[in-house]
Amino acid sequence: MYSLWSNLEIGALFLVAFFAWRAGASAAKLRYGGSAERLKRKTRRTVLWMALLLLSIGLQIWSALEVWAYSPWMLSQDFVSVHLPLVVMPTLFVIGCVLPRIYWIARESGRRTGAPLDPELFRQASHPLLVVPLRATALCALTAIYFFLAVPVPFVPADVMLPLMILGLVVVFAANLAWHRWKRLLNDRNASAATLPPLWKRSMRALAMLAVVGAIATGGIALNAQASRLPDHVRMDEGTMDYGGGTDFPHVSSGQVEVQAASASAGAPAVPVTELTGDVSGTPDRRFALTAQKTQVKLGSGKTKEAWTFDGQLPGPELRMRQGELVEVVLTNRDIAEGVTIHWHGLDIPNAQDGVAGATQNAVRPGESFVYRFRPEQTGTFWYHSHQDSQEAVKRGLFGPLVVEPAAGQDPKVKDIVALANERAFQTSDPIRREAVAPGTPVRLRLISTDDWVIRRFTLVGTPFRVAAIDGTELNKPGELTDTHLELTTGSRADLVFTMPDHPVFLSVGGSKNRGILLSKDGTGEIPDIPATRVFNPLHYGEPADVPFDDKTTYDRNFTMLLDNKFGFYNGSFTNLYTINGKVFPKTPMFMVRQGEKVRVTIANHGQVDHPMHLHGHHMLVLSRNGERSTGSPWWSDTLDVRQGDVYEVAFVADNPGLWMDHCHNLSHAAVGMSMHLMYEGVTTPFEVGSASFNRPE
């Protein structure tokens, strides 16, 4: 409902601005009527424009109030505190000043049809209170549109004062000019007509006004573009710090830079992320070698296209390992000039192995290698991808599936199938994958969504099923489902389990028969029809189980993450910005925590698009969504889809020290600054990002 009413409100604001300006232009021409009959016709046109204006105002007020009714205050505050007053206040002047005069002019001009304008009728048709309130309404609506596009979030009254003061000065100046002109008219007792200035003169005035506005705008654009440029070098352990209502941390020196985040206590030594490796001693139980390289891949159409691949495969090879094993992965960059890393998406491993360029390592340049060592403590479905220039790297093919099996190994009776959804991968394979599965076989389908800014719809038809896991975490006593589809956002995963029946089963990707996996006893058969389905809701699915905290817990840190989008400059380019607490990286805040603390975060989406928020190194327990408490199985997530108007309450324990990215996994959003960090006390990093650095974590 938030998305519907907020979109309707911005549409209504555009209508208010247009109709107010058009009604003002029509009212300004009344003085050029010349005769009572012509004045009456012009008055009728003005009344029509005003009627459309008042309807638009009613729609805007209604929409803003609906946003207020259906949304918490943090999402509706600017609608109520800024948009509504900007429209309602000039509307009162329109109703109180314009309408009575329009009514009087319409009545008097009707009585004098055919007669020339007398001085009194002419002076009333020239009255500034016919035009100024309408033009002020248009300017106020445009100002409200500005605040919609350049959102004052988090809402601070002082932040909206400068534009409002400029608006007030413009209105007062225009009203003063109009009033003095009308006073001169009052002194001319014989005035009864005015001549519309020639087109060339009106055009010159308009051009002069445009030139002044353009000069001011050009200067402002240049200043904002320059101010938005990224610094040459930025350390990720520096910046604005948010302590979530908890105690601040004392300062400590780290090299040449004073880093407030870095001390566990006054005078305590800083711990660099490179030392946060966990226990990686001994001989690896499992070794992998991945080579990042440019590869010509053959598309399903028969054409070839260059991709960035791991080991020449698209997607990269499936990596399987077991819980608790010491895993070694050697990454070699053969020829990717932009550099590469490997991030293990959803694995809560020690910080030094997280694979984020500029935070936990430097990007691996062509001809170089990097060794990752870690012990996975979770079991489940994950994936890996480069976290250097991530938007481009994942789009071009640097990603692959990752599965962690139990320490004792996977049950050999289970048919284990990975279903990784990515548009680039779809292009290189048959859109219908066929698998032979004997009836009675337990099946586990591991769904992975990896596309940028795509919500994938998965529908399993032909058998009842259970959702066994979300984001690599098992659910407690999941119930049987039919006629249900799952919607997975970028980066999220889900495991479906069922027993293979004696007829075909189809996993539809996208809700049609054109793409998916067909399972049957011999890998052949007809794709079953896809029925109408309802969306899976994990909030009330499964049964409750013990959790380390809930909505009644007293938390050590309480953070708010307010997501939004607005137009502005990023690194010198004008674009649609995606913000966290009103800022883009590197000005976004760092959430500061101490090891062992319980942390609660309220995530709210004030914007117009969805944001899959991915926290590295931790899984978040969902406490509530839009005020509705979680009552089913504990729902742990590392990539949470926060859609327009959504408000989530999540919690986690700060039990994995480090410097952890927390960003939107719509990588095109992260690329323009929708990224921040979870920062532990006592941690620093020797790595840098910035325009002069090779590291590009997004």
C-alpha positions as CSV (number, residue, x, y, z in Angstrom):
1,M,0.0,0.0,0.0
2,Y,2.9,2.4,0.7
3,S,4.2,2.0,-2.8
4,L,0.7,2.6,-4.3
5,W,-0.1,5.7,-2.3
6,S,3.3,7.3,-2.4
7,N,3.4,6.9,-6.2
8,L,-0.1,8.3,-6.5
9,E,1.0,11.2,-4.3
10,I,4.0,12.2,-6.5
11,G,1.7,11.9,-9.6
12,A,-0.8,14.2,-7.9
13,L,1.9,16.7,-7.1
14,F,2.9,17.0,-10.7
15,L,-0.8,17.6,-11.6
16,V,-1.1,20.2,-8.9
17,A,2.0,22.0,-10.2
18,F,0.8,21.9,-13.9
19,F,-2.8,22.9,-13.2
20,A,-1.9,25.7,-10.7
21,W,0.6,27.2,-13.2
22,R,-2.0,26.9,-16.1
23,A,-4.7,28.4,-14.0
24,G,-2.4,31.2,-13.0
25,A,-1.5,31.9,-16.6
26,S,-5.2,31.9,-17.5
27,A,-6.0,34.3,-14.6
28,A,-3.1,36.6,-15.6
29,K,-4.7,37.0,-19.1
30,L,-8.1,38.1,-17.7
31,R,-7.0,41.8,-17.8
32,Y,-6.5,41.5,-21.5
33,G,-10.2,40.7,-22.1
34,G,-11.0,44.0,-23.8
35,S,-14.8,43.5,-23.4
36,A,-17.1,42.0,-20.9
37,E,-18.0,39.2,-23.3
38,R,-14.4,38.2,-23.9
39,L,-13.7,38.5,-20.2
40,K,-16.6,36.1,-19.4
41,R,-15.2,33.5,-21.9
42,K,-11.7,33.8,-20.3
43,T,-13.1,33.5,-16.9
44,R,-14.8,30.2,-17.8
45,R,-11.5,28.8,-18.9
46,T,-9.9,29.9,-15.7
47,V,-12.6,28.3,-13.7
48,L,-12.1,25.0,-15.6
49,W,-8.3,25.0,-14.8
50,M,-9.1,25.8,-11.2
51,A,-11.5,23.0,-11.0
52,L,-8.9,20.6,-12.3
53,L,-6.4,22.1,-9.8
54,L,-8.7,21.6,-6.8
55,L,-9.4,17.9,-7.9
56,S,-5.6,17.4,-8.1
57,I,-5.1,18.9,-4.6
58,G,-7.8,16.7,-3.2
59,L,-6.0,13.6,-4.7
60,Q,-2.7,14.7,-3.3
61,I,-4.1,15.3,0.2
62,W,-5.9,12.0,0.1
63,S,-2.8,10.1,-1.0
64,A,-0.5,11.7,1.6
65,L,-3.0,10.9,4.4
66,E,-3.2,7.3,3.1
67,V,0.6,7.0,3.3
68,W,0.3,8.3,6.9
69,A,-2.4,5.8,7.7
70,Y,-0.7,2.7,6.3
71,S,2.9,3.5,7.2
72,P,4.9,4.1,10.4
73,W,5.9,7.7,11.2
74,M,9.5,7.2,9.9
75,L,8.2,6.5,6.4
76,S,5.4,9.1,6.4
77,Q,6.9,12.0,8.3
78,D,8.0,14.0,5.3
79,F,4.6,13.4,3.5
80,V,2.8,14.9,6.5
81,S,5.3,17.5,7.7
82,V,6.5,18.8,4.3
83,H,4.3,17.8,1.4
84,L,0.9,18.4,3.0
85,P,1.7,21.9,4.3
86,L,3.3,22.9,1.0
87,V,0.0,22.1,-0.8
88,V,-2.6,22.9,1.9
89,M,-1.4,26.4,2.8
90,P,-1.5,28.0,-0.7
91,T,-4.7,26.1,-1.3
92,L,-6.3,28.1,1.5
93,F,-5.3,31.3,-0.2
94,V,-6.7,30.0,-3.5
95,I,-10.0,29.2,-1.8
96,G,-10.1,32.4,0.3
97,C,-8.7,34.9,-2.3
98,V,-9.0,33.6,-5.8
99,L,-12.4,31.9,-5.8
100,P,-14.4,34.9,-4.5
101,R,-12.9,37.2,-7.1
102,I,-13.4,34.8,-9.9
103,Y,-17.0,34.4,-8.9
104,W,-17.5,38.2,-8.7
105,I,-15.8,38.7,-12.2
106,A,-17.9,35.9,-13.7
107,R,-21.1,37.4,-12.3
108,E,-20.4,41.0,-13.3
109,S,-19.0,40.2,-16.8
110,G,-22.2,38.2,-17.4
111,R,-24.4,41.2,-16.6
112,R,-22.5,43.4,-19.0
113,T,-22.3,41.1,-22.0
114,G,-21.3,43.1,-25.1
115,A,-20.2,46.1,-23.2
116,P,-16.6,47.3,-22.9
117,L,-14.8,46.8,-19.6
118,D,-15.5,49.5,-17.1
119,P,-12.5,50.6,-14.9
120,E,-13.7,48.7,-11.8
121,L,-14.1,45.4,-13.6
122,F,-10.7,45.9,-15.3
123,R,-9.0,46.6,-12.0
124,Q,-10.5,43.5,-10.4
125,A,-9.5,41.3,-13.3
126,S,-6.0,42.7,-12.8
127,H,-5.9,42.1,-9.1
128,P,-2.7,40.3,-7.9
129,L,-4.7,38.1,-5.6
130,L,-6.1,36.4,-8.7
131,V,-2.6,35.3,-9.9
132,V,-0.2,35.2,-7.0
133,P,-1.9,32.4,-4.9
134,L,-2.1,30.2,-8.0
135,R,1.5,30.8,-9.0
136,A,2.5,30.2,-5.3
137,T,0.6,26.9,-5.4
138,A,2.6,25.8,-8.4
139,L,5.9,26.8,-6.8
140,C,5.0,25.0,-3.6
141,A,4.0,21.9,-5.5
142,L,7.3,22.0,-7.3
143,T,9.1,22.4,-4.0
144,A,7.2,19.3,-2.6
145,I,8.3,17.4,-5.8
146,Y,11.9,18.5,-5.1
147,F,11.6,17.1,-1.5
148,F,10.3,13.9,-3.0
149,L,13.2,13.6,-5.4
150,A,15.9,14.8,-2.9
151,V,14.4,13.2,0.1
152,P,15.0,14.8,3.6
153,V,15.7,11.4,5.2
154,P,16.3,11.0,8.1
155,F,13.9,13.8,8.6
156,V,15.6,16.8,10.3
157,P,13.5,20.1,10.2
158,A,16.7,22.2,9.8
159,D,17.5,20.4,6.5
160,V,14.3,21.6,4.8
161,M,14.6,25.2,5.9
162,L,16.9,26.5,3.2
163,P,14.7,25.5,0.2
164,L,11.6,26.7,2.1
165,M,13.2,30.1,2.8
166,I,14.2,30.4,-0.9
167,L,10.6,29.6,-1.8
168,G,9.2,32.1,0.6
169,L,11.5,34.9,-0.7
170,V,10.5,34.1,-4.3
171,V,6.8,34.3,-3.5
172,V,7.2,37.5,-1.4
173,F,9.2,39.2,-4.2
174,A,6.7,38.2,-6.9
175,A,3.8,39.3,-4.7
176,N,5.4,42.6,-4.0
177,L,6.0,43.3,-7.7
178,A,2.4,42.4,-8.6
179,W,1.0,44.6,-5.8
180,H,3.0,47.7,-6.8
181,R,1.9,47.3,-10.4
182,W,-1.7,47.0,-9.3
183,K,-1.4,50.1,-7.1
184,R,-0.3,52.1,-10.2
185,L,-3.4,50.8,-11.9
186,L,-5.6,52.1,-9.1
187,N,-4.4,55.6,-9.6
188,D,-5.6,55.5,-13.2
189,R,-9.4,56.0,-12.9
190,N,-9.9,55.7,-16.6
191,A,-8.0,52.4,-17.1
192,S,-10.3,49.8,-18.7
193,A,-8.1,47.7,-20.9
194,A,-4.6,46.4,-21.4
195,T,-2.8,45.2,-24.4
196,L,-1.0,41.8,-24.5
197,P,2.7,42.5,-25.0
198,P,4.1,41.4,-28.4
199,L,5.3,37.8,-28.7
200,W,8.9,38.9,-29.2
201,K,8.8,40.9,-26.0
202,R,7.3,38.0,-24.0
203,S,9.8,35.6,-25.5
204,M,12.7,37.9,-24.5
205,R,11.4,38.1,-21.0
206,A,11.2,34.3,-20.8
207,L,14.6,33.8,-22.3
208,A,16.1,36.3,-19.8
209,M,14.4,34.4,-16.9
210,L,15.7,31.1,-18.3
211,A,19.2,32.5,-18.6
212,V,19.2,33.6,-15.0
213,V,17.8,30.3,-13.7
214,G,20.2,28.4,-16.0
215,A,23.2,30.3,-14.7
216,I,22.3,29.7,-11.1
217,A,21.5,26.0,-11.8
218,T,24.8,25.5,-13.7
219,G,26.8,26.9,-10.8
220,G,24.9,24.7,-8.3
221,I,25.4,21.6,-10.5
222,A,29.1,22.2,-10.8
223,L,29.6,22.7,-7.1
224,N,27.6,19.6,-6.2
225,A,29.3,17.5,-8.9
226,Q,32.7,18.4,-7.5
227,A,31.7,17.9,-3.9
228,S,30.4,14.4,-4.7
229,R,33.8,13.1,-6.1
230,L,35.3,10.2,-4.1
231,P,38.5,11.0,-2.2
232,D,41.7,9.5,-3.6
233,H,42.1,7.3,-0.6
234,V,39.6,6.2,2.0
235,R,40.1,3.8,4.9
236,M,37.0,1.8,5.8
237,D,37.8,2.0,9.5
238,E,37.3,5.8,9.3
239,G,34.1,7.8,9.0
240,T,30.8,8.6,10.7
241,M,30.1,6.3,13.6
242,D,26.7,5.2,15.0
243,Y,26.8,3.7,18.4
244,G,23.2,2.6,18.4
245,G,22.4,4.2,21.8
246,G,25.3,2.3,23.4
247,T,28.5,3.6,24.9
248,D,31.1,5.2,22.6
249,F,34.6,3.8,22.1
250,P,37.7,5.7,23.1
251,H,40.2,6.9,20.5
252,V,43.4,5.0,19.6
253,S,46.2,5.7,17.2
254,S,46.7,3.2,14.3
255,G,49.7,4.2,12.2
256,Q,49.4,7.8,11.1
257,V,45.6,7.9,11.6
258,E,43.6,8.3,14.7
259,V,40.9,5.6,14.5
260,Q,38.0,6.0,16.9
261,A,36.7,2.5,16.2
262,A,39.9,0.7,16.9
263,S,40.3,0.4,20.7
264,A,38.8,-2.2,23.0
265,S,39.8,0.0,25.9
266,A,41.9,3.1,26.3
267,G,45.4,2.3,25.1
268,A,44.6,-1.2,23.9
269,P,46.3,-2.3,20.7
270,A,44.4,-2.3,17.4
271,V,43.8,-5.6,15.7
272,P,44.0,-5.6,11.9
273,V,41.6,-7.6,9.9
274,T,44.5,-9.6,8.4
275,E,44.9,-11.3,11.9
276,L,41.2,-12.4,12.1
277,T,41.8,-15.7,10.4
278,G,40.4,-18.3,12.8
279,D,42.1,-21.7,13.2
280,V,43.7,-22.4,9.8
281,S,46.7,-24.4,10.8
282,G,47.4,-27.9,9.5
283,T,47.0,-29.6,6.2
284,P,43.8,-28.7,4.3
285,D,41.1,-31.4,4.1
286,R,39.9,-30.0,0.8
287,R,41.7,-28.0,-1.8
288,F,40.3,-26.0,-4.7
289,A,42.0,-23.9,-7.4
290,L,40.0,-21.3,-9.2
291,T,41.4,-19.3,-12.2
292,A,39.6,-16.0,-13.1
293,Q,39.9,-15.5,-16.9
294,K,38.2,-14.1,-19.9
295,T,36.5,-16.9,-21.9
296,Q,34.5,-17.0,-25.1
297,V,31.3,-18.9,-24.2
298,K,28.8,-20.3,-26.6
299,L,25.3,-19.1,-26.1
300,G,22.2,-21.2,-26.7
301,S,21.6,-19.2,-29.9
302,G,24.8,-20.5,-31.3
303,K,26.7,-17.2,-31.0
304,T,29.8,-16.7,-28.8
305,K,30.3,-14.0,-26.3
306,E,33.2,-13.0,-24.0
307,A,32.6,-13.7,-20.3
308,W,34.6,-13.5,-17.2
309,T,34.7,-17.0,-15.7
310,F,36.2,-19.1,-13.0
311,D,38.0,-22.0,-14.8
312,G,36.4,-21.2,-18.1
313,Q,32.9,-22.2,-16.8
314,L,29.7,-20.2,-16.6
315,P,28.6,-20.4,-13.8
316,G,31.8,-21.3,-12.0
317,P,32.4,-24.8,-10.8
318,E,30.3,-26.1,-8.0
319,L,32.3,-26.2,-4.7
320,R,31.3,-28.8,-2.2
321,M,32.8,-29.1,1.3
322,R,31.9,-30.5,4.7
323,Q,31.2,-28.7,8.0
324,G,34.4,-28.2,10.0
325,E,36.8,-29.1,7.3
326,L,39.9,-27.0,6.7
327,V,39.3,-25.7,3.2
328,E,41.9,-24.0,1.0
329,V,41.0,-22.1,-2.2
330,V,43.8,-20.7,-4.4
331,L,42.5,-17.9,-6.6
332,T,44.6,-16.9,-9.6
333,N,43.8,-14.0,-11.8
334,R,44.9,-14.8,-15.4
335,D,43.8,-11.7,-17.3
336,I,40.9,-9.8,-15.6
337,A,42.4,-6.3,-15.7
338,E,39.8,-4.9,-13.3
339,G,41.0,-7.4,-10.6
340,V,39.1,-10.1,-8.7
341,T,38.4,-11.5,-5.2
342,I,36.2,-14.2,-3.9
343,H,33.4,-13.5,-1.4
344,W,31.7,-16.5,0.2
345,H,28.1,-15.2,0.2
346,G,26.3,-16.3,3.3
347,L,29.2,-18.1,5.0
348,D,30.0,-16.6,8.4
349,I,33.7,-17.2,8.2
350,P,36.5,-15.2,9.9
351,N,36.8,-11.7,8.6
352,A,40.2,-12.1,6.9
353,Q,38.7,-14.6,4.5
354,D,35.7,-12.5,3.5
355,G,37.1,-11.5,0.1
356,V,36.1,-7.8,0.0
357,A,38.5,-5.6,-1.9
358,G,39.7,-2.6,0.2
359,A,38.2,-4.0,3.4
360,T,39.8,-7.5,4.0
361,Q,42.3,-7.7,1.2
362,N,43.6,-6.0,-1.9
363,A,42.0,-7.0,-5.2
364,V,44.0,-9.7,-7.0
365,R,45.6,-8.2,-10.1
366,P,46.4,-10.1,-13.4
367,G,49.2,-12.6,-12.9
368,E,48.7,-12.6,-9.1
369,S,47.2,-15.2,-6.7
370,F,45.5,-15.2,-3.3
371,V,45.0,-18.1,-0.9
372,Y,41.8,-18.4,1.2
373,R,41.7,-20.7,4.2
374,F,38.7,-21.3,6.4
375,R,36.6,-23.8,8.3
376,P,32.9,-23.6,7.4
377,E,30.8,-24.1,10.6
378,Q,27.5,-23.9,8.9
379,T,25.8,-26.4,6.6
380,G,23.6,-25.4,3.7
381,T,23.3,-23.6,0.3
382,F,25.6,-20.7,-0.5
383,W,27.4,-19.1,-3.5
384,Y,30.6,-17.3,-4.2
385,H,31.4,-14.3,-6.4
386,S,34.0,-11.6,-6.9
387,H,33.7,-8.6,-4.6
388,Q,35.9,-6.4,-6.7
389,D,33.9,-4.2,-9.2
390,S,31.0,-6.5,-8.1
391,Q,28.3,-5.2,-10.4
392,E,30.4,-5.8,-13.5
393,A,32.1,-9.0,-12.3
394,V,28.9,-10.8,-11.4
395,K,27.1,-9.6,-14.5
396,R,30.0,-11.0,-16.7
397,G,30.1,-14.3,-15.0
398,L,32.4,-14.4,-11.9
399,F,30.1,-16.4,-9.6
400,G,29.3,-20.0,-8.8
401,P,27.4,-22.3,-6.3
402,L,28.8,-23.5,-3.0
403,V,27.4,-26.3,-0.8
404,V,28.5,-27.2,2.7
405,E,27.4,-30.7,3.6
406,P,27.2,-32.1,7.2
407,A,30.4,-33.3,8.7
408,A,29.4,-36.9,8.2
409,G,28.6,-36.3,4.6
410,Q,25.4,-36.0,2.5
411,D,22.9,-38.8,2.8
412,P,23.6,-40.9,-0.4
413,K,20.0,-41.7,-0.8
414,V,19.1,-38.0,-1.4
415,K,19.1,-36.6,-4.9
416,D,20.8,-33.3,-4.4
417,I,20.2,-30.7,-7.2
418,V,21.6,-27.1,-7.3
419,A,19.3,-24.7,-9.2
420,L,21.3,-21.5,-9.7
421,A,19.2,-18.8,-11.5
422,N,21.2,-16.3,-13.5
423,E,20.3,-14.7,-16.9
424,R,23.9,-15.1,-18.1
425,A,23.9,-18.8,-17.2
426,F,20.5,-19.3,-18.8
427,Q,21.9,-18.0,-22.1
428,T,24.5,-20.7,-22.3
429,S,22.4,-23.7,-21.6
430,D,19.1,-25.4,-22.5
431,P,16.3,-23.4,-20.7
432,I,14.8,-26.7,-19.7
433,R,17.1,-28.9,-17.7
434,R,16.1,-32.6,-17.3
435,E,17.0,-34.9,-14.5
436,A,16.2,-38.6,-14.1
437,V,15.0,-39.4,-10.5
438,A,13.6,-42.7,-9.5
439,P,10.2,-42.6,-7.8
440,G,10.5,-42.7,-4.0
441,T,13.8,-40.9,-3.9
442,P,14.2,-38.0,-1.4
443,V,15.0,-34.9,-3.4
444,R,16.6,-31.6,-2.2
445,L,16.5,-28.7,-4.6
446,R,18.9,-25.9,-3.7
447,L,17.6,-22.6,-5.2
448,I,20.1,-19.8,-5.6
449,S,19.2,-16.4,-7.1
450,T,22.2,-14.4,-8.3
451,D,20.9,-11.9,-10.9
452,D,21.3,-8.2,-10.2
453,W,18.1,-6.4,-9.3
454,V,15.8,-9.4,-10.1
455,I,13.3,-11.1,-7.8
456,R,13.1,-14.7,-9.1
457,R,9.9,-16.6,-8.9
458,F,10.3,-20.4,-8.3
459,T,7.2,-22.6,-8.5
460,L,7.4,-26.4,-7.8
461,V,4.5,-28.3,-9.4
462,G,3.6,-32.0,-9.5
463,T,4.2,-32.8,-5.8
464,P,3.8,-31.3,-2.3
465,F,7.0,-30.0,-0.8
466,R,8.6,-28.4,2.2
467,V,10.9,-25.4,2.5
468,A,13.7,-27.0,4.5
469,A,16.1,-24.0,4.7
470,I,16.4,-20.3,4.0
471,D,19.8,-18.6,3.4
472,G,21.7,-21.7,4.5
473,T,19.8,-22.1,7.8
474,E,17.5,-25.1,8.4
475,L,13.9,-24.3,9.4
476,N,12.2,-26.0,12.3
477,K,9.5,-28.5,11.5
478,P,8.5,-27.1,8.1
479,G,5.0,-27.9,6.9
480,E,3.9,-29.4,3.6
481,L,3.0,-26.9,0.8
482,T,1.1,-27.0,-2.5
483,D,0.2,-24.3,-5.0
484,T,2.8,-22.1,-3.5
485,H,5.7,-20.1,-5.1
486,L,8.8,-18.6,-3.6
487,E,10.2,-15.2,-4.5
488,L,13.9,-15.0,-4.0
489,T,15.7,-11.7,-4.2
490,T,19.3,-11.2,-5.4
491,G,21.7,-13.3,-3.4
492,S,19.1,-15.2,-1.4
493,R,18.7,-19.0,-1.3
494,A,16.1,-21.6,-0.3
495,D,16.1,-25.4,-0.1
496,L,13.0,-27.4,-1.1
497,V,12.6,-31.1,-0.1
498,F,10.1,-33.7,-1.3
499,T,9.8,-37.4,-2.2
500,M,9.8,-38.0,-5.9
501,P,6.4,-39.3,-7.1
502,D,5.9,-41.6,-10.1
503,H,5.0,-38.7,-12.5
504,P,7.0,-35.7,-13.6
505,V,7.8,-32.8,-11.3
506,F,8.7,-29.3,-12.7
507,L,10.5,-26.5,-11.0
508,S,9.4,-23.4,-12.9
509,V,11.8,-20.4,-12.9
510,G,9.7,-17.3,-13.6
511,G,6.3,-18.8,-13.4
512,S,6.1,-20.3,-16.9
513,K,7.0,-23.6,-18.7
514,N,9.8,-22.0,-20.7
515,R,12.5,-22.2,-18.1
516,G,13.2,-24.6,-15.2
517,I,14.1,-28.2,-14.2
518,L,12.0,-31.2,-15.2
519,L,12.3,-34.3,-13.0
520,S,11.0,-37.7,-14.0
521,K,11.9,-41.4,-13.7
522,D,13.8,-41.3,-17.0
523,G,14.3,-37.5,-17.5
524,T,11.6,-37.3,-20.2
525,G,7.9,-36.5,-20.1
526,E,5.5,-33.6,-20.4
527,I,5.9,-30.5,-18.3
528,P,2.9,-30.4,-15.9
529,D,0.5,-27.4,-16.0
530,I,1.3,-24.5,-13.6
531,P,-1.6,-23.7,-11.4
532,A,-2.5,-20.4,-9.7
533,T,-0.2,-20.1,-6.6
534,R,0.2,-17.9,-3.5
535,V,3.5,-16.5,-2.4
536,F,5.4,-18.3,0.4
537,N,5.5,-16.4,3.7
538,P,8.3,-17.4,6.0
539,L,7.0,-15.2,8.9
540,H,4.5,-17.9,10.1
541,Y,5.9,-21.0,8.5
542,G,7.1,-24.0,10.6
543,E,7.1,-24.2,14.3
544,P,8.8,-22.0,16.9
545,A,12.1,-23.1,18.5
546,D,14.5,-21.7,21.1
547,V,16.3,-18.5,20.0
548,P,19.0,-16.5,21.9
549,F,16.8,-13.3,21.8
550,D,13.4,-12.1,20.8
551,D,11.4,-8.9,20.8
552,K,11.4,-8.7,24.6
553,T,15.2,-8.9,24.9
554,T,17.1,-5.8,26.2
555,Y,19.6,-5.1,23.4
556,D,23.0,-3.5,23.9
557,R,22.7,-1.6,20.5
558,N,19.7,-0.4,18.7
559,F,20.3,0.8,15.1
560,T,18.0,2.2,12.5
561,M,18.7,1.7,8.8
562,L,16.5,3.9,6.6
563,L,16.7,3.1,2.9
564,D,15.8,5.5,0.2
565,N,16.5,6.8,-3.3
566,K,16.9,10.3,-4.6
567,F,18.5,12.1,-7.5
568,G,21.9,13.6,-7.0
569,F,25.6,13.3,-7.8
570,Y,28.0,10.4,-7.1
571,N,31.6,10.7,-7.9
572,G,30.9,13.6,-10.3
573,S,28.0,12.0,-12.2
574,F,24.3,12.8,-11.9
575,T,22.3,9.7,-11.2
576,N,19.6,8.1,-9.1
577,L,21.2,7.6,-5.7
578,Y,20.3,4.9,-3.3
579,T,20.9,6.0,0.3
580,I,21.3,4.6,3.8
581,N,20.2,7.1,6.4
582,G,20.2,9.8,3.8
583,K,23.9,9.2,2.8
584,V,25.9,7.3,0.2
585,F,29.3,5.7,0.8
586,P,31.8,6.9,2.1
587,K,29.5,9.1,4.1
588,T,27.2,6.3,5.3
589,P,27.5,5.6,9.0
590,M,29.3,2.6,10.5
591,F,27.4,0.6,13.0
592,M,29.8,0.2,16.0
593,V,29.6,-2.9,18.2
594,R,31.6,-4.7,20.8
595,Q,32.1,-8.5,20.7
596,G,29.3,-10.4,22.5
597,E,26.7,-7.6,22.3
598,K,23.2,-8.2,21.3
599,V,22.2,-6.0,18.4
600,R,18.8,-5.0,17.1
601,V,18.4,-3.2,13.7
602,T,15.2,-1.6,12.3
603,I,15.4,-1.6,8.5
604,A,12.8,0.6,6.8
605,N,12.4,1.3,3.0
606,H,11.2,4.8,2.4
607,G,12.1,4.6,-1.3
608,Q,10.4,3.4,-4.5
609,V,12.4,0.3,-5.3
610,D,13.2,-2.9,-3.3
611,H,16.6,-3.4,-1.6
612,P,18.0,-6.9,-0.8
613,M,20.2,-6.0,2.2
614,H,23.1,-8.3,2.7
615,L,25.1,-8.4,6.0
616,H,28.5,-10.1,5.7
617,G,29.7,-12.4,8.4
618,H,26.4,-12.8,10.3
619,H,22.9,-14.1,10.0
620,M,20.0,-11.9,11.2
621,L,17.0,-13.3,13.1
622,V,13.8,-11.7,11.7
623,L,11.7,-10.5,14.7
624,S,8.9,-8.8,12.7
625,R,7.9,-7.4,9.4
626,N,5.6,-4.4,9.1
627,G,4.7,-4.7,12.8
628,E,3.7,-8.4,12.4
629,R,5.7,-10.6,14.8
630,S,7.4,-13.8,13.5
631,T,5.5,-16.7,14.9
632,G,6.8,-19.7,12.9
633,S,10.2,-21.3,12.7
634,P,13.1,-19.0,13.5
635,W,13.8,-17.1,10.3
636,W,17.5,-16.4,9.9
637,S,18.6,-14.4,6.9
638,D,21.8,-12.9,5.5
639,T,20.1,-11.3,2.4
640,L,16.8,-9.7,3.4
641,D,14.5,-8.3,0.7
642,V,13.2,-5.0,2.0
643,R,10.5,-3.8,-0.4
644,Q,8.9,-0.4,-0.7
645,G,7.3,0.6,2.6
646,D,8.6,-2.5,4.4
647,V,9.8,-2.2,8.0
648,Y,11.8,-5.1,9.4
649,E,13.1,-5.6,12.9
650,V,16.1,-8.0,13.0
651,A,18.6,-9.0,15.6
652,F,21.9,-10.8,15.8
653,V,24.8,-11.4,18.3
654,A,28.1,-9.6,17.5
655,D,30.1,-12.8,17.7
656,N,32.3,-12.5,14.6
657,P,34.9,-9.7,15.0
658,G,35.9,-7.7,12.0
659,L,35.0,-5.0,9.5
660,W,31.9,-6.3,7.7
661,M,30.1,-4.9,4.7
662,D,26.4,-4.3,4.9
663,H,25.0,-3.3,1.5
664,C,22.3,-3.6,-1.0
665,H,22.8,-6.7,-3.2
666,N,21.2,-5.0,-6.1
667,L,24.8,-4.4,-7.1
668,S,23.9,-1.4,-9.4
669,H,22.7,0.2,-6.2
670,A,25.8,-0.6,-4.2
671,A,27.9,0.7,-7.1
672,V,26.5,4.2,-6.5
673,G,27.1,4.2,-2.7
674,M,24.4,2.0,-1.1
675,S,26.9,0.4,1.2
676,M,28.0,0.7,4.8
677,H,29.8,-1.3,7.5
678,L,29.4,-3.2,10.7
679,M,32.5,-2.3,12.7
680,Y,33.8,-4.1,15.8
681,E,35.7,-2.3,18.6
682,G,39.4,-2.9,18.4
683,V,39.5,-3.7,14.6
684,T,41.4,-1.8,11.9
685,T,42.2,-2.4,8.3
686,P,45.4,-1.7,6.3
687,F,43.5,-1.6,3.0
688,E,42.0,1.4,1.2
689,V,39.5,2.3,-1.4
690,G,39.0,5.6,-3.3
691,S,39.4,7.0,-6.7
692,A,43.2,6.6,-6.7
693,S,43.0,3.0,-5.3
694,F,42.8,-0.1,-7.4
695,N,40.2,-1.6,-4.9
696,R,36.5,-1.3,-6.0
697,P,34.5,-3.4,-3.5
698,E,31.2,-2.6,-5.4
